[in-house]
Amino acid sequence: MLTLDVNMQGMDGVRFLRQLMRLNPLPVVMISGLSTEGADALQAIAAGAIHYIPKHTTSGLPLPAYRELVVNKVRAAAYSPVTAIG
């Protein structure tokens, strides 16, 4: 189980996710401050992420609710079946 940010130095998170899923597939929850929906979310899910959630600063949720959201998504992803993509 891995949480991964869309923004990474040297390689964007979606590109890293694609390589990860090809070489060593595992459940991934993608977290990003870029947007709450749209292109990044669709690319992350298409690349193999189990869930996509915005960072707390862009989610609009109070911290306790955000914490619960992240915990629930990570737990759900940990039990999700994963297969190699590409």
PyMOL commands that set and color helices and strands:
alter all, ss='L'
color gray80, all
select helices_A, chain A and resi 13-23+39-47+56-59+63-78
alter helices_A, ss='H'
color red, helices_A
select strands_A, chain A and resi 2-5+28-32+51-54
alter strands_A, ss='S'
color yellow, strands_A
deselect
rebuild
show_as cartoon
